[in-house]
């Protein structure tokens, strides 16, 4: 996982799947949403709440600096190389593949009103 959120109002996460199919699996998406909602319920502050999540569909590369020679993930290089995806995570109307807990919270508030 790669954490985004510097100079933003909330935390967003890019998940690095073990294989490309996971990124598009509806069951996996539903499980991730449930896990994030459980974490949100336990969070004691905004710095512990992940409001947006998306899988990084592209395979990471040593050549681009996303992975080190030892296989460690370089957060800084991933955030830089995938800046367009980060912007989609923070968009007012994010893509369908972005799990949005803030939007779900707003929808629950609308329903209960």
Number of C-alpha atoms within 10 A of each C-alpha: 14 17 16 21 14 9 7 9 11 17 20 24 21 23 16 19 15 9 10 14 10 15 19 12 11 11 10 13 19 12 11 16 20 13 12 20 18 11 14 17 10 11 13 10 8 12 11 13 19 23 24 23 27 24 21 19 16 12 11 16 14 14 9 11 16 21 17 13 11 7 11 10 19 15 17 13 14 21 17 12 14 13 12 10 19 20 11 16 25 21 11 9 11 16 13 8 16 22 24 22 19 13 15 14 13 10 11 11 10 9 8 6 5
